[in-house]
Amino acid sequence: MNILNHARSLADGLAKNEKRIVFAESCTAGLVSATLASVPGISNWLCGSAVVYREQTKTQWLNIAASLIEKHTAVSALVTMELAKNVLEQTPEADLAVAVTGHLGPDAPAELDGIIYVGVLWRGQRIADAAVRAVRLAASERVERQQEAAGIVLSDASESLSAKYSPRLR
């Protein structure tokens, strides 16, 4: 599925369930929200996106502790969930937040090259119960990695909506 199809699927799920979303984007640099914003009518459901590309911006805009970044790096599950939690706290009209961090290269440490973390957090959900996952991107070029990462974020958000609001098969 291409990135625009992921955006349409998420937009449909948000509208169907009347839920609003906010993003905290690092490595995707706003591509997630820009893609979702291409869907007509999304202004009812998209609150916005905090593009926090640099570590200092993460600390200043979303109050991520510098010590947390220093201890775990900006590309970690803990920082990703803090981004989601803090952007949700700053956006009272949003029902869920999705955060993404990652190393897209070319100068990433070898063990983190092409790795992203995606975290989804619902309002009222404990961070311990929230979904965060690491993904190794298949693409090798930076632009393709950014598009792949944005598609994953949109897909994870859509899957979270489906899991929360779709009737379970018995």
C-alpha positions in Angstrom: 0.0 0.0 0.0 1.4 3.4 -0.9 1.7 6.3 1.6 -1.4 8.1 0.3 -3.5 5.0 0.7 -2.3 4.7 4.3 -3.3 8.3 4.8 -6.8 7.7 3.4 -7.2 4.6 5.5 -6.3 6.6 8.7 -8.5 9.5 7.7 -11.5 7.2 7.2 -10.9 5.6 10.6 -10.6 8.9 12.3 -13.8 10.2 10.7 -15.7 6.9 11.4 -14.8 7.0 15.0 -14.8 10.8 15.4 -11.3 10.8 16.9 -8.6 13.5 16.6 -4.9 12.8 16.2 -1.7 14.7 16.8 1.9 13.7 15.8 5.4 14.3 17.2 7.7 13.8 14.2 11.4 13.7 14.2 12.9 11.7 11.3 9.8 12.2 9.1 10.1 16.0 9.5 6.4 16.6 9.0 5.8 14.2 6.1 3.3 12.2 8.1 1.0 15.1 8.8 1.6 16.7 5.4 0.5 13.4 3.7 -2.5 13.1 6.0 -3.4 16.7 5.3 -3.7 15.9 1.6 -6.9 14.0 2.4 -10.0 16.3 1.9 -11.9 17.0 5.2 -9.0 15.9 7.4 -9.1 19.3 9.3 -11.9 17.8 11.4 -9.6 15.1 12.7 -5.9 16.2 12.4 -4.9 18.5 15.2 -1.3 19.0 13.9 2.2 17.9 14.3 5.2 19.0 16.3 8.2 18.6 14.1 11.0 18.1 16.6 13.9 17.1 14.5 16.8 18.1 16.7 17.4 17.0 20.3 17.3 20.6 21.6 14.0 21.1 19.9 12.6 17.9 21.6 13.7 19.3 25.0 12.5 22.8 24.4 9.2 22.2 22.6 8.0 18.9 24.1 9.9 19.0 27.5 11.8 15.8 26.8 14.5 15.6 29.6 18.0 16.1 28.2 19.1 13.5 30.6 16.7 10.9 29.1 18.1 11.6 25.6 21.6 11.5 26.9 21.0 8.1 28.6 18.9 6.4 25.9 19.5 8.6 22.8 16.8 10.3 20.9 16.2 7.2 18.8 14.8 4.9 21.6 11.5 3.5 22.7 11.6 5.7 25.9 12.1 9.0 24.1 9.4 8.0 21.5 6.8 7.4 24.2 7.7 10.6 26.0 7.3 12.5 22.7 3.8 10.9 22.3 2.8 11.6 25.9 4.0 15.2 25.9 2.5 16.2 22.5 -0.8 14.7 23.7 -0.6 16.7 26.9 -0.1 19.8 24.9 -3.0 19.1 22.6 -6.2 18.8 24.7 -8.5 18.3 21.7 -6.5 15.2 20.5 -7.7 11.7 21.4 -4.4 10.0 20.4 -0.8 10.8 19.7 1.7 9.1 17.4 5.4 9.8 17.7 8.3 8.7 15.4 12.0 9.0 15.8 14.8 7.3 13.8 18.1 7.4 12.0 17.7 7.6 8.2 21.4 8.0 7.4 23.8 8.5 6.0 25.8 9.3 9.1 23.9 7.1 11.6 25.6 4.7 14.0 25.7 1.3 12.2 23.5 -0.3 14.8 20.8 2.3 14.4 21.1 3.0 10.7 17.6 2.6 9.1 15.9 2.0 12.5 12.8 3.9 13.5 10.6 3.8 16.7 6.9 4.4 16.4 4.8 5.0 19.5 1.0 5.3 19.7 -0.7 6.6 22.9 -4.4 7.1 23.6 -5.6 9.8 25.9 -6.0 8.2 29.4 -3.8 5.2 28.5 -0.9 4.4 30.8 2.5 4.7 29.0 3.2 1.1 30.2 0.2 -0.1 28.2 1.0 1.9 25.1 2.3 0.5 21.8 5.9 1.3 20.8 7.9 -0.7 18.3 11.2 -0.6 16.5 11.3 -1.1 12.8 14.2 -1.7 10.5 13.4 0.1 7.2 13.8 -1.9 4.0 14.8 1.1 1.9 18.4 2.1 1.8 18.2 5.7 0.5 17.2 8.6 2.8 14.2 9.9 0.9 12.7 6.4 0.4 13.4 5.7 4.1 11.5 8.8 5.1 8.5 7.9 2.9 8.6 4.3 4.2 8.7 5.6 7.8 5.8 7.9 7.2 3.8 5.0 5.7 4.5 2.9 8.8 3.4 5.7 11.2 0.1 6.2 9.3 -0.4 2.4 9.2 0.3 2.0 12.9 -2.1 4.8 13.8 -4.8 3.2 11.6 -4.2 -0.2 13.1 -4.5 1.2 16.6 -7.9 2.8 15.7 -9.1 -0.5 14.2 -8.0 -2.5 17.3 -9.7 0.0 19.7 -13.0 0.4 17.8 -13.6 -2.6 15.6 -15.8 -5.3 17.0 -13.8 -8.4 18.0 -14.5 -11.7 16.3 -15.7 -14.3 18.7 
